[in-house]
Structures are given as structure tokens and as C-alpha cells.
Amino acid sequence: MSSRYAQTPSQQQRPANSDSGYGGSVEDGDREFSVSVLPGQSSDPERRQWASHVHQLYFNQNRVALGRWISRTVETLKNFQTANSKWPATYPAVQRAEALSEEAETSEQPRLVTPQIAQEFNVLKLDLKLGALSPSELVHSLEKSSIASLLDGKIGQSVKHLMLLRDRIEDTSSKVLVTGDLNAGKSTFCNALLRKKVLPEDQQPCTSIFCEVLDARENSSVEEVHAIPINGALYNRHDSSTYHVYSLDQLEEIVVENDVYCQVKIYVEDVRAIDESLLRNGVVDIAIIDAPGLNLDSIKTTAVFARQEEIDVVVFVVSAENHFTLSAKEFIQAAANEKAYIFIVVNRFDNIRDKARCQRLILEQVAQLSPRTHQDAKELVHFVSSNAVIEGKDGAKLKEFDELEQSLRRFVLEKRARSKLAPAKHYLLNVLGDLETLAEVNINVTSAELEKVRDELSTITPEFQKSVQARTAVSDNVEVTIDETCDNVYGFSRKNISATIAHIDDKAIVEYDGVLSAFAYAEKTKEAMLQKIQKSVTICEEYARNQTVGGINSMKALGIMHLGDEYVEKAFRKELMFSRKRHQLSKTIQTEINIFDFFDFDKQEKVAGMSMGLTVATMAGGQLFGVSSWIDGLWKATSMLGPRTTRKLIVPALLVAGAAGAWFLIADIPNAVPRKLAKKIRKELEAMDYIHANSERIMKECRKVLGFPAEELRGAFQRSIEKQGRTVEEKKKLEKESEVAVKYFGNLLREAREHKGGVMKLDLEGPPSGTTA
Ligand SMILES: Nc1nc2c(ncn2[C@@H]2O[C@H](COP(=O)(O)OP(=O)(O)OP(=O)(O)O)[C@@H](O)[C@H]2O)c(=O)[nH]1
């Protein structure tokens, strides 16, 4: 029994796990046409074919749309790979570790992120199996760049996988595996599908290897058998060393009790028209694989075979007489888990007398073995007699088989949507979901980084500008400090040394022990005078030291104020100033004592009160005269007295005068010596510009010594400003990079969401609503 059934419009939106219904509506430009196959019209082959074609159209459109989304996602991933190399993407932190490990077990697709890290991730999980650290700890312990390179690898893998999926959805071949109990009539069923006796049929179990029947056009339209040896190389039609060629007639010899070959490829000419043929139906090129009958030994082999990626559909042939054997039940249960749905052919139905009872019993069993198959039993469980098909005598049986064929073709197409398009859709959604999560996380991270760097810049930029200004101000300040200190020291020295020199003869500085030790007196006086001057210089130097300390301290204060910890002060020892080249006046001064230093002829008038000679003259002449005016007076008196009197008086007068003068001069020695020596020293010092030279020497030492901390301070400022400048530049660069990254991840998020939305809209079992892609 099998019946055509209708697809009502309300059924067109099926839940994803529903397997029923092949109708639907498709918008093709302005034209919308609905597909419905009504029960009463089930015999109408045109309508059936049309329904089938529309179904194929949906499939094709979905396939193309999915292919486009794959290409776009690949492009997005590649761009992300490039961006990731410039701006290492941040990885999300761990949240729900347990939930993830379950998820990981259920998926065998390549993933970019390990389950323990970032549960939201499906594909872009990083595989981290190093050492004792948990992957999450490991991710956090890794350099950003190592995560980036791991991610880079994962993106690469993902791109590769997407390419494979694209190839797979573009592959138009589909394989139908026909399996079932021993002798159930599998080979007969395959031959019926081909409308040609190709595979050997026998009362005895005979098929011992997998026989794949393909359209001869795939073998340059040559009908032949390619037998693939056990343990041979991978089959390649273009490489004749990978198989042995036999004719179709020889098939029986190879297939029955074979221990040389593991599989045969049978290329046959399809005798039917394209819209009738299962092997080539315009959309999918179907290969039929006749599997050896199941026994407890072969279940595993067949189950493994059925799991193969290229097997789109499993057709299970069961004998109506035997129902399901133990091995059949075992296989169906396993296959139902793997492929979700299987197509069940209950063969040899002609041998059953109570057909209704048989149907009921078998459907009950199906319900137990695969509830989902049972749910859609009208489409998926067919009761036929395969042996009647090729002869084509029994019209009713032929019709039943014809309906089975139509169902099978729709099933293959639908299964292809599931087996080829659905994994691609599923994987795309996972990758895009991962990209979305990564983009979201990175938007947060990069936005936070941007905000942080902007904050920092708003603090350090004005600080930097302030430092630059402060440097100029401090530099000026230092100059002023040095100049003022030097001016001060120079002024002080000049004043102090001048005053000392001016007053060195103000009072007798050594004791006078009489005329006999006059020379020693002179020497001691000179020595004392030089010492006095020397002492005043020393005082100036000490003053300069203290002033320098003051200058240094004010520079230190500037350094600490502006540079804080960055300013390292150097120890200063003021006693080292003027220590290398000591000033020794006694060595510089040339002044020698001579006889004239003892007598001061010029100073008699000015120093009247202290002149003994003057006292004598006053007493003698009753007049108040100086020595010179006294001699002048004498001269005048002699001219008044007339030459003769003068001539008479001159000798005694001169004698008196001489005696008085000599006495006076000798008495004046203690005063004359300091005066004369002071005069001489002053003269010499003046000649050598002693006061200025010394003041300048002292000042220069100050300037030199102050120069060191000044340079230190300038250097520290320079370093500090350069450092700040570099930080500002780095932060500015980071700011720009962050801006680019924020923008990039924003775009990535938008793109990932757009793609995801588009992919989600694709209804793989209905009209492709995402065809705008
Ligand atoms: N009455 C009847 N006999 C059938 C039908 N289909 C197949 N047979 C017969 O059942 C026997 C076994 O058929 P095969 O097609 O060789 O069975 P098989 O499942 O391929 O056998 P193995 O591959 O060896 O397990 C043959 O003699 C067929 O003629 C059917 O629908 N009705």
C-alpha cells in the first residue's frame, strides 16, 4: 500500500524536525505558484513530476543562497584574520564550563575555541592542551599575540571547513544505500529501480559486497564493472590501477562469495527518461548501493557504511513474510539515531494474503524502531513486490512501485537538504554566532581601552604641556639664580677686598721696636698687610661658598618641585670650592722693601700733627710751616737777605735744617713704612687689577660650580619631558588604533548579524526566503 497525499498551505511551514510534505509555494519573481498534490489526483504523473520539480527548484535556490552566505562568511573571516594580525582580538572569559563540555561532545566539526573557554563559542574555540593549566587559565596566561595566532589558526581551519561545505553543497551526487535482511530482495529492488536486471538475484543469499550502481555517463557512457580490491588503493575512475574491469555479465562471479574485492562500481545505461530516472533526475545524480544482506557479523560494516558522509539516504528492505529480524531491528535503531529517518521498503508483499494485517503489524514494529519514520509512514514505508516491476505485467503492483519511486526521489532531495545543506547552515550559524560573540566582547574591550586611553591623554597632555612651559621657566629661573649669585659674590668681593686694601695702613699693624729693627718692622708690616688682604679674599671665598650653597639649594627646590622623584640630587661639598688652586697673594706680589720705604717725603704736610720735624720747625721759626714750606721760606729769607748774607747763613742753616730733617725722618719711620708700603702694594695690586681679577676669579668659581646642578636640572627636565612626550605619543597611537578597532569590531558585529539573519531565514525544506543573498 502506498498513497499520494495532499500538502495543504498550512502545512507548508513545517517544524524543522517534521519530515512530511513536499509541497509548498515559491516566489519566483512576480509569479507565485503553489504546489499541492491532491489524493484524488495522485495518479496524475504530470502533477507529481511538477511537484517534484518545484521541490528540486527550492533545493537549488537554497543551495545557491547558502553558497553565497558561505562565500560572504569566508570573506568576513578572512578580513577578521587580517584585522586580528594587526589588532589581536581579545578572548571572552570563562562562564559556564560544564554546559560547554556537553556541547563539545555532540559536535565533531572543527572548532576554534575549546569548550572550557567562552561557552558561547561553537566554532572559534581555541584548542589549548598544554601543561597542567586549565585552558581558561592558559588563555589568561598567554600573551595577547599568542592568542591571536591561535585564533588565526582557528579562523584558517574554519575557512577551510566552509570551503569544504561549499564544495559539498555544490556536489550534485547523492548516494542511496539499500540494505536489509538476507534475501529480503534488495538486489531485486535495486533492479526494479533501474528497470533493468543488473544485479544478481537468487533464492540463496548471494550479494557479499557493496555494489554501487552509477549512471554510465559518469564512465564515458561505457557500461562496465569496476571491482575495487580489498586493501587496494583509493578508487579513482581515472586511475585503472585502482580497480579491475569486468563486464556486467561477469557481475555474478564477482559478487557471489567474494574475498578479493571490497566493493564494485557498476556503470549502467539508464533506460528511462530523465524525469523518470532515479539515477539521473536533473538535479541530483543518484547512485544506488546494494549492500550485502545483514547478518549479525555484517551489521557493523553496513552501519559504518551507512554513516558515511556521502550516504544521503538509507533504504531498508524487509521481507513482508519475515518482518524485522533481530539484526534488522538492531540496524534500524542504530541508523535511526544516525540519519534520523530511513526509507522502509516492505518487499515480497505479493506473497502476503492478509495484507492489511501484515501492514498493521509491520507499522507497529516501525513505530517502535523509529517513531519518526512511523510518523511519516505514508511517505516512508512502502509495501511493494519488486520482482513484478521489470516484467511490468501487473499494473497495480507497478503503480505501487511507481509511487514508492516518487516518494523515494522526494525523500532523497529532502534528505540532501538535510544532509548537505543543513550541516552547512548549522556550521555557518555557529561560526557567525562565534564572530558575533567575539565582536561583542571586543567592542566592549576596545571601547573600554579607548575610553581609558582618552582619559589618560586628557590628564597627561596638559601635564606634558605644563612641563614644557615649566622647563623654560625653570631654565630662566636657574639663569637668574646663577647671575644673581655671581653678581652678589662679585660685588661683595670687590667691595670687601677694596675696603681692606684701602685701609691696610689705617693703623700700625705691627709693633715698632725702634730704628735699629726698622727693616724687620718693614718686613713684618708688609707681611701683615698681605695677610690682611689675603684674609679678606678668604672671607670673600667663604661668602661665595655660602652663596653657592644657597643657589644650589634653590635649584634643588625647583627640581623637587617640578620633577619630584625623577629629580636625583647630587651631593655638594662646598669645602671643595677654591681648594684646587689656592689663592696666595704673597707669591703674586712683587713688592720688595727698599730704603725709600722708610722715609716719606710727600706726606709731611698732610700728616702735620705727627711730624717731629714740624714741631722742631715751629719752635725754631715761630711759624707754622711744613718742611717744604720751611725750606721755601728759608729760600725766600735768603733772597731777602741778599746774596751776601745768604751766603754767610746758608751753611749753618743747612746744617740745622739737615739735622732737623734727619731727625724728623727717622722719627717718622714707624708711620712712613706702613704708608709707603701700603702705597706700593696698592700700586702693584692696581697694576695687576687685583681686586677685579680676584673678585672675578671667585665669581667664576661660583658660576662653574652652579653650572653643574643647573645642567643636572636641565638634563632631568629634558629626560622627563622626553619621557612624557613618548608616553603621549604612545597613547595617541593607542587611541587611534583603538578607534580603528572599535570601528572594525562594530562592522564585524553588524556583518556577522546580517549574515546570521540571512542564514537563519533560509528554510531548507521550503521556498528559499533568503534568496536575496
Ligand atoms: N515473490 C517475490 N519474490 C521476490 C521478490 N523480490 C525478490 N524476490 C525473490 O527473492 C529472492 C532473493 O532476492 P535477492 O534480490 O537476491 O535478495 P537479496 O536481498 O538481494 O539477497 P542477498 O543480497 O543475497 O541478501 C530472489 O529469488 C528473488 O526472485 C518479491 O517482491 N516477490
The ligand as an ORCA input file, in Angstrom:
! r2SCAN-3c Opt
* xyz 0 1
  N       7.671    -13.306     -4.585
  C       8.622    -12.405     -4.585
  N       9.879    -12.794     -4.649
  C      10.856    -11.848     -4.665
  C      10.531    -10.510     -4.586
  N      11.695     -9.806     -4.609
  C      12.682    -10.723     -4.692
  N      12.206    -11.943     -4.718
  C      13.000    -13.107     -4.775
  O      13.722    -13.279     -3.584
  C      14.969    -13.864     -3.826
  C      16.093    -13.070     -3.253
  O      16.182    -11.897     -3.936
  P      17.507    -11.060     -3.931
  O      17.171     -9.803     -4.620
  O      18.622    -11.839     -4.410
  O      17.610    -10.831     -2.405
  P      18.784    -10.062     -1.716
  O      18.210     -9.390     -0.522
  O      19.464     -9.231     -2.663
  O      19.705    -11.208     -1.222
  P      21.149    -11.063     -0.617
  O      21.700     -9.852     -1.181
  O      21.846    -12.259     -1.018
  O      20.910    -10.976      0.823
  C      15.070    -13.999     -5.328
  O      14.776    -15.312     -5.717
  C      14.011    -13.070     -5.844
  O      13.450    -13.530     -7.054
  C       9.150    -10.121     -4.500
  O       8.770     -8.944     -4.423
  N       8.230    -11.127     -4.529
*
